[in-house]
Amino acid sequence: MKNMDIRDKNFGDLLKSELPEAPYNPWFTRTVLNRLPEKKRRVAANIELWVCVIAAVITLIFGINFSVSAYYSDSITIMNLIIFCSYCTLFGALVANVALPLIKRSVQQ
């Protein structure tokens, strides 16, 4: 039993030595962080998420429609390639804007 106490104390000392020190503040203690509430998603974040999802679906529909019409046209021009790349880039950015916060949230839990 005594060995466990020594190991626990050594382990606690190791953890304390590796943690960064907070700047001195008489109102701050280490236990304050344990009492903070979990972060909640705000209404604006949910609205942004759904706007990005809807915009990604609309961009995908317009991109597919443009690609099909460009494929069946007589020739493919540089402007068609630029527009196609723009659709792909915009779609990728919207998907990343939706996916990254969800990935961060799942990793934190």
C-alpha positions in Angstrom: 0.0 0.0 0.0 2.9 2.3 0.8 4.5 1.7 -2.6 1.3 2.7 -4.4 1.3 6.0 -2.5 4.9 6.7 -3.5 4.2 5.8 -7.1 1.1 8.0 -7.1 3.0 10.9 -5.7 5.8 10.5 -8.2 3.3 10.3 -11.0 1.6 13.4 -9.7 4.9 15.3 -9.5 5.7 14.2 -13.1 2.4 15.6 -14.4 2.8 18.8 -12.5 6.3 19.4 -13.9 5.1 18.9 -17.5 2.1 21.2 -17.2 2.5 24.9 -18.2 2.1 27.3 -15.4 -0.7 29.8 -15.5 0.2 33.5 -14.9 -0.3 34.6 -11.3 -3.8 35.7 -10.6 -5.3 35.6 -7.1 -8.7 34.6 -8.5 -7.4 31.7 -10.5 -6.7 28.2 -9.2 -6.0 25.0 -11.0 -9.4 23.6 -10.0 -11.2 26.5 -11.8 -10.6 24.7 -15.1 -12.3 21.5 -13.8 -15.4 23.5 -12.9 -15.8 25.3 -16.3 -18.9 24.2 -18.2 -18.5 22.4 -21.5 -18.5 24.4 -24.6 -21.9 24.6 -26.3 -22.6 25.3 -29.9 -24.2 28.7 -30.4 -27.2 29.3 -32.6 -25.1 31.2 -35.2 -22.8 28.2 -35.5 -25.7 25.9 -36.2 -27.1 28.4 -38.8 -23.7 28.6 -40.5 -23.5 24.8 -40.6 -26.8 24.4 -42.3 -26.2 27.3 -44.7 -22.9 25.6 -45.7 -24.7 22.2 -46.2 -27.4 23.8 -48.4 -24.8 25.8 -50.4 -22.7 22.6 -50.9 -25.7 20.7 -52.2 -26.7 23.6 -54.5 -23.1 23.9 -55.7 -22.9 20.2 -56.4 -26.1 20.3 -58.4 -25.0 23.3 -60.5 -21.5 21.8 -61.0 -22.9 18.5 -62.2 -25.4 20.3 -64.5 -22.6 22.5 -65.9 -20.3 19.5 -66.4 -23.0 17.5 -68.3 -23.8 20.5 -70.5 -20.1 21.1 -71.2 -19.5 17.4 -72.0 -22.2 17.4 -74.6 -21.2 20.7 -76.2 -19.2 20.8 -79.4 -16.0 21.9 -77.7 -14.5 22.4 -74.2 -12.9 25.8 -73.7 -10.6 27.2 -71.2 -13.5 29.1 -69.6 -15.3 25.8 -69.1 -12.3 24.4 -67.3 -12.0 27.5 -65.1 -15.7 27.3 -64.2 -15.5 23.6 -63.5 -12.4 24.1 -61.2 -14.3 27.0 -59.5 -17.2 24.7 -58.8 -14.9 22.0 -57.4 -13.0 24.5 -55.2 -16.2 26.0 -53.8 -17.7 22.6 -53.1 -14.5 21.4 -51.4 -14.3 24.6 -49.3 -17.9 24.2 -48.2 -17.5 20.5 -47.3 -14.3 21.4 -45.3 -16.2 24.2 -43.5 -18.8 21.6 -42.4 -16.5 18.7 -41.7 -13.7 20.3 -39.7 -15.8 21.4 -36.8 -17.5 18.0 -36.6 -14.2 16.3 -36.7 -12.8 18.5 -33.9 -15.9 17.9 -31.8 -15.7 14.1 -32.2 -11.9 14.2 -31.3 -12.5 16.2 -28.2 -15.2 13.9 -26.8 
